[in-house]
């Protein structure tokens, strides 16, 4: 029961989003304070104590699954309230800016994180709920690329979601978004039987990428027709904020790591000890165990001491890498060097020394 209660911290940001939408419109001085929940989360996360607790065996699953279902509902309600606020009160307001940031951050930290948990589950209805959340951020292909692509290729040069050592956050963003989309497209064509099939092939009608694109983009188009341009634009903008946060997380979760074995090990993913991140982001911080056991539910993820550790939790790390990327990369390099991972791993070949030196210089 204590562990379940701690995981209820994941409702802090979604509750603030609901409160914002239900009390809108606001005068500017009443709108801006809602962003304090984001600033407070970053402040607490950067000072959070460590949590090394291992999961308790035989915990009932249903209370933890119930948390996921409620988070799905709050995401849908938050986005709907944001769209309603803009449609009824106009686009050029402080409320719009605050709403896009607040709901967009929630869509990245809550909706996509919950979707990530759900698309890994075995029950079809949970996978569909995960895709429903991804439709709200116009990123349905993540369900294909992450599960069938990223998990198979993590830590290798073939994985577009693994950041290379020395790669800046902006360079990674420019590379990973189109590369992940293209990878998901190839995976779907391969599933349908032919990676080289043309658009005219009848099998393309069963392409899940096409289904997702049609469904997710029907929403802003419908908003444009029914509620006007402002409602459609604000919907797309909150999705942009969410995707930016997702790819910031992707950037550091495997930054600079190179997998040397066929089986994914704890040392192939970055973890954080942050107590705050663990309980507000439904266990996402225990990323090493997630990659070793992708179907393990969030409340059962284990702590591994041998994985490389982030200095802060996810809230603090994202802020750090976006606004001080050079400092972030230097700290990540120091941790990799301390653990002898990535470019600092022992090299058997003489040529590895030159490669290692070049990669260090990239920081």
Secondary structure, DSSP 8 states (H G I E B T S, - for coil): -HHHHHHGGGHHHHHHHHHHHHH-S--HHHHGGGGHHHHHHHHHHTT--B------TT--SHHHHHHHHHHHHHHHHHHHHHHHHHHHH-SSSHHHHHHHHHHHHHIIIIIHHHHHHHHTSSSHHHHHHHHHHHHTTT-TTHHHIIIIIIHHHTTSTT-TTS--TT--HHHHHHHHHHHHHHHHHHHHHHHTT-TT--TT-GGGGG-HHHHHHHHHHHHHHHHHHHT-HHHHHHHHHHHHHHHHHHHHHHHHHSTT----SSS--GGGS-B--BHHHHHHTTTTT-HHHHHHSTTS-GGG----TTS-B-SS-HHHHHHHHHH-HHHHHHHHHHHHHHHT-GGGS--SSTHHHHHHHHHHHT-
